[in-house]
Amino acid sequence: MGQGSDAGTLLTTYEALKPLGIRMDQIRLVMNDTALCPDTGPSAGSRSHYMAGNAYIDAANQLISAMAKPDGSFRTYGEMIAEGIPTKYIGEHDTSDSTNELDANDGHGRPSPEYTYGAMLSEVAVDTATGKTRVLSMRCIADIGVVAHPINALGQAYGAMEHGIGMALSEDYDDWKKHRNLAGAGFPYIDMVPDDMHVEFIETPRPTGPHGSSGCAEMFQTTPHVCVINAIYDACGVRIHELPARPEKVLAGLKAIERGEKYEPEKYYLGDDFYEHMDEIKANPVQTEYEE
């Protein structure tokens, strides 16, 4: 997970080291080697970019400070060795001071330091004779902060839109024997993905993100399958509650509507009721450190 971070790592580090005047090809990435790389925790989606990105900047700033000479120039590697100045620096970043407004009793507050925002639209065609759905086009407007590399961000966006189509229409993992490989699990093929896809970025700098960015994986991954399912409902009145929206499910919904029935699946048990938990929290408040 989070392997879009390789390009993000290179770009963030290059930007942080710009005062040195180095070229991008002078930066050597060493990743995924547990003998050399510090443990940054789960490398998943935007967290990888946000947390590690700020750590890169911290390490780069330490290195730049160590290399700086009084006259404004910078020491070479040989000069640093000769003067006994360390040449390796570990960058750190944590969010302990940016998520402390969360109220443990009512859930209000800011549990995450930064967010991504976006809207996605899909146009679909439903064959009412077979229930088969085809995605005709997709549109995405995304605010993921400052975009360091448009091509890399577009790659994340288009890849996630393809993932979303597969998640909505074909991917299934219930049968571990049948669904143990990509083909069996319903991996979306090229004929399922429309050529008509467009992404537009609205860049709002994030105060605490690396160079104003915030990562982009979650925005693109959490939205496309939902808009496809909503489009199916708008097209033919069938609301799919359990993914994927295979033709037989859509067709069953269409036939139920023809019979005047409401097409509703059995309710899933997803744990205790949310409001029961909220009532329990209200009845048993947590004493905060600033209360007497």
C-alpha positions as CSV (number, residue, x, y, z in Angstrom):
1,M,0.0,0.0,0.0
2,G,1.0,3.6,-0.5
3,Q,3.5,2.9,-3.2
4,G,2.7,6.2,-4.9
5,S,4.9,7.5,-2.2
6,D,8.1,6.8,-4.2
7,A,7.5,9.7,-6.5
8,G,6.2,11.8,-3.6
9,T,9.4,11.1,-1.6
10,L,11.6,12.2,-4.5
11,L,9.7,15.4,-5.2
12,T,9.3,16.4,-1.6
13,T,13.0,15.8,-0.9
14,Y,14.1,17.6,-4.0
15,E,11.9,20.6,-3.0
16,A,13.3,20.6,0.5
17,L,16.9,20.5,-0.7
18,K,16.5,23.3,-3.3
19,P,18.7,25.7,-1.4
20,L,21.7,23.4,-2.2
21,G,21.1,23.8,-5.9
22,I,21.2,20.0,-6.5
23,R,19.6,18.2,-9.4
24,M,16.9,15.6,-9.0
25,D,19.2,12.9,-10.5
26,Q,21.6,13.5,-7.6
27,I,19.0,12.2,-5.1
28,R,19.1,8.4,-4.6
29,L,16.0,6.8,-3.2
30,V,16.5,3.8,-0.9
31,M,13.1,2.5,0.1
32,N,11.5,-0.7,1.5
33,D,14.8,-1.8,3.0
34,T,14.3,-2.5,6.7
35,A,18.1,-2.6,7.3
36,L,18.4,1.0,6.2
37,C,15.1,2.8,6.4
38,P,13.5,4.0,9.6
39,D,10.1,2.5,10.5
40,T,7.5,5.1,9.6
41,G,4.5,3.0,10.6
42,P,1.7,1.8,8.2
43,S,2.5,3.0,4.7
44,A,-1.0,3.5,3.5
45,G,-2.4,6.1,1.2
46,S,-2.1,9.8,2.2
47,R,-0.6,9.1,5.6
48,S,2.6,7.9,3.9
49,H,2.9,11.2,2.0
50,Y,1.9,13.5,4.9
51,M,3.8,12.0,7.8
52,A,7.0,10.9,5.9
53,G,6.9,14.0,3.7
54,N,7.2,16.3,6.7
55,A,9.9,14.1,8.1
56,Y,11.9,14.4,4.9
57,I,11.7,18.2,5.2
58,D,12.8,18.1,8.8
59,A,15.8,15.9,7.8
60,A,16.6,18.1,4.8
61,N,16.6,21.2,7.0
62,Q,19.0,19.6,9.5
63,L,21.3,18.7,6.7
64,I,21.2,22.1,5.1
65,S,21.9,23.8,8.4
66,A,24.9,21.5,9.0
67,M,26.3,22.2,5.5
68,A,25.9,26.0,5.7
69,K,29.0,28.2,5.9
70,P,29.1,31.7,7.5
71,D,29.5,33.2,4.0
72,G,26.2,31.7,2.8
73,S,27.8,28.9,0.7
74,F,27.6,25.2,1.7
75,R,30.2,22.7,2.7
76,T,31.1,19.7,0.5
77,Y,30.9,16.2,1.8
78,G,34.7,16.1,2.1
79,E,34.6,19.3,4.2
80,M,32.0,18.0,6.5
81,I,34.1,14.8,7.1
82,A,37.2,16.9,7.7
83,E,35.4,19.1,10.2
84,G,33.8,16.1,12.0
85,I,30.2,17.2,11.0
86,P,27.7,14.4,10.7
87,T,26.4,13.7,7.2
88,K,23.3,11.7,8.1
89,Y,20.2,13.1,9.7
90,I,16.9,11.6,10.8
91,G,13.8,13.6,10.3
92,E,10.7,13.3,12.5
93,H,7.1,14.4,12.4
94,D,4.2,13.7,14.7
95,T,0.6,15.1,15.0
96,S,0.3,15.0,18.8
97,D,-0.1,18.8,18.8
98,S,-2.5,19.1,15.9
99,T,-5.4,16.8,16.9
100,N,-5.9,17.7,20.5
101,E,-9.2,19.6,20.0
102,L,-11.2,16.3,19.9
103,D,-13.8,16.1,22.7
104,A,-13.8,12.5,24.0
105,N,-17.4,12.9,25.2
106,D,-19.2,14.0,22.2
107,G,-16.8,13.3,19.3
108,H,-16.6,16.9,18.2
109,G,-13.3,18.3,17.1
110,R,-10.6,17.7,14.6
111,P,-9.3,14.1,14.6
112,S,-7.0,14.6,11.6
113,P,-4.5,17.4,10.9
114,E,-5.5,17.8,7.3
115,Y,-8.2,16.5,4.9
116,T,-8.7,16.0,1.2
117,Y,-11.9,17.1,-0.5
118,G,-13.5,16.2,-3.8
119,A,-16.5,15.5,-5.9
120,M,-16.9,12.8,-8.5
121,L,-19.6,12.2,-11.1
122,S,-20.2,9.2,-13.3
123,E,-22.5,8.6,-16.3
124,V,-23.7,5.1,-16.7
125,A,-26.0,3.1,-19.1
126,V,-28.1,0.2,-17.7
127,D,-29.4,-2.5,-20.0
128,T,-32.8,-3.1,-18.6
129,A,-33.1,-6.4,-20.4
130,T,-30.0,-7.9,-18.8
131,G,-29.1,-5.6,-15.8
132,K,-25.6,-5.0,-17.2
133,T,-24.1,-1.6,-16.3
134,R,-21.6,0.2,-18.4
135,V,-19.7,3.3,-17.2
136,L,-19.7,5.9,-20.0
137,S,-17.7,8.7,-18.4
138,M,-16.4,10.1,-15.1
139,R,-15.5,13.5,-13.9
140,C,-13.6,14.4,-10.8
141,I,-12.9,17.8,-9.1
142,A,-10.3,17.3,-6.3
143,D,-8.8,19.6,-3.7
144,I,-5.7,17.7,-2.4
145,G,-3.7,20.8,-1.5
146,V,-0.7,21.8,-3.5
147,V,0.0,19.4,-6.4
148,A,3.7,18.7,-6.6
149,H,3.6,16.7,-9.8
150,P,0.4,16.8,-11.9
151,I,1.3,13.6,-13.9
152,N,1.8,11.6,-10.7
153,A,-1.4,13.0,-9.1
154,L,-3.3,12.2,-12.3
155,G,-2.0,8.7,-12.2
156,Q,-3.4,8.3,-8.7
157,A,-6.7,9.7,-9.8
158,Y,-7.2,7.6,-13.0
159,G,-6.0,4.5,-11.3
160,A,-8.5,5.0,-8.4
161,M,-11.3,5.7,-10.8
162,E,-10.6,2.4,-12.5
163,H,-10.5,0.7,-9.0
164,G,-13.8,2.3,-8.2
165,I,-15.5,0.9,-11.4
166,G,-14.2,-2.5,-10.5
167,M,-15.3,-2.2,-6.9
168,A,-18.8,-1.1,-8.0
169,L,-19.4,-3.6,-10.8
170,S,-17.2,-6.7,-10.7
171,E,-14.9,-7.2,-7.8
172,D,-15.8,-9.8,-5.2
173,Y,-13.8,-11.6,-2.5
174,D,-16.4,-13.8,-0.8
175,D,-15.2,-17.1,-2.2
176,W,-11.5,-17.6,-1.3
177,K,-11.1,-20.4,-3.8
178,K,-12.7,-18.6,-6.7
179,H,-11.6,-15.1,-5.8
180,R,-8.0,-15.8,-4.9
181,N,-6.5,-14.2,-8.0
182,L,-7.1,-10.9,-9.9
183,A,-9.0,-12.5,-12.7
184,G,-11.2,-14.5,-10.5
185,A,-11.9,-11.6,-8.1
186,G,-13.3,-9.5,-10.9
187,F,-10.4,-7.3,-11.8
188,P,-11.7,-4.6,-14.2
189,Y,-10.5,-5.0,-17.8
190,I,-9.9,-2.2,-20.2
191,D,-13.3,-2.5,-21.9
192,M,-15.0,-1.6,-18.5
193,V,-13.1,1.7,-18.2
194,P,-14.3,4.6,-20.3
195,D,-11.9,6.8,-22.3
196,D,-14.0,9.8,-21.3
197,M,-12.5,10.6,-17.9
198,H,-11.4,14.0,-16.7
199,V,-9.8,15.3,-13.5
200,E,-9.5,18.9,-12.3
201,F,-7.4,20.1,-9.4
202,I,-8.3,22.9,-7.1
203,E,-5.2,23.7,-5.1
204,T,-5.8,25.0,-1.5
205,P,-2.5,25.0,0.4
206,R,-2.6,22.9,3.6
207,P,-1.0,24.8,6.5
208,T,0.7,21.7,8.0
209,G,1.2,19.5,4.9
210,P,4.6,19.1,3.2
211,H,4.9,22.1,1.0
212,G,1.2,22.7,1.3
213,S,0.2,19.2,0.1
214,S,-2.0,16.6,1.8
215,G,-1.6,13.4,-0.2
216,C,-4.4,12.2,-2.5
217,A,-5.1,8.5,-2.2
218,E,-8.2,8.6,0.0
219,M,-10.0,11.2,-2.0
220,F,-9.7,9.2,-5.2
221,Q,-10.3,5.8,-3.6
222,T,-13.4,6.5,-1.5
223,T,-15.6,8.2,-4.1
224,P,-15.9,6.6,-7.6
225,H,-17.7,3.4,-6.6
226,V,-20.3,5.4,-4.7
227,C,-21.1,7.7,-7.7
228,V,-21.4,4.6,-10.0
229,I,-24.0,3.0,-7.6
230,N,-25.8,6.3,-7.3
231,A,-25.9,6.6,-11.1
232,I,-27.4,3.1,-11.4
233,Y,-30.2,4.2,-9.1
234,D,-30.8,7.4,-11.1
235,A,-30.8,5.5,-14.3
236,C,-33.3,2.7,-13.4
237,G,-34.5,3.1,-9.8
238,V,-32.6,0.1,-8.5
239,R,-30.6,0.8,-5.3
240,I,-27.7,-1.6,-4.9
241,H,-26.7,-2.0,-1.2
242,E,-24.2,-4.9,-1.6
243,L,-21.3,-4.6,-4.0
244,P,-20.6,-5.5,-6.7
245,A,-23.6,-4.5,-8.8
246,R,-23.6,-7.6,-11.0
247,P,-26.2,-7.8,-13.8
248,E,-28.2,-10.4,-11.9
249,K,-28.6,-8.1,-8.9
250,V,-29.7,-5.1,-11.0
251,L,-32.0,-7.3,-13.0
252,A,-33.6,-8.7,-9.8
253,G,-34.2,-5.1,-8.7
254,L,-35.8,-4.2,-12.0
255,K,-38.1,-7.2,-11.8
256,A,-39.0,-6.3,-8.2
257,I,-39.9,-2.8,-9.2
258,E,-42.1,-4.2,-12.0
259,R,-44.0,-6.3,-9.5
260,G,-44.5,-3.2,-7.3
261,E,-42.1,-4.4,-4.7
262,K,-39.4,-2.5,-2.9
263,Y,-36.0,-3.9,-3.6
264,E,-34.2,-4.0,-0.2
265,P,-31.6,-6.4,1.0
266,E,-31.4,-7.8,4.5
267,K,-29.9,-5.4,7.0
268,Y,-26.3,-6.1,7.8
269,Y,-25.2,-6.4,11.4
270,L,-22.3,-3.9,11.6
271,G,-21.9,-3.9,15.3
272,D,-23.8,-2.0,18.1
273,D,-26.1,0.9,17.2
274,F,-24.2,4.2,16.9
275,Y,-26.8,6.1,18.9
276,E,-26.7,3.5,21.7
277,H,-23.0,4.2,22.0
278,M,-23.5,7.9,22.0
279,D,-26.1,7.6,24.8
280,E,-23.6,5.5,26.8
281,I,-20.8,8.1,26.3
282,K,-23.1,10.9,27.4
283,A,-24.1,8.9,30.5
284,N,-20.5,8.2,31.4
285,P,-18.4,11.3,30.6
286,V,-14.7,11.2,30.5
287,Q,-13.1,13.6,33.0
288,T,-10.7,15.8,31.0
289,E,-7.3,16.9,32.4
290,Y,-8.4,20.5,32.7
291,E,-11.4,19.8,34.9
292,E,-11.1,19.9,38.6
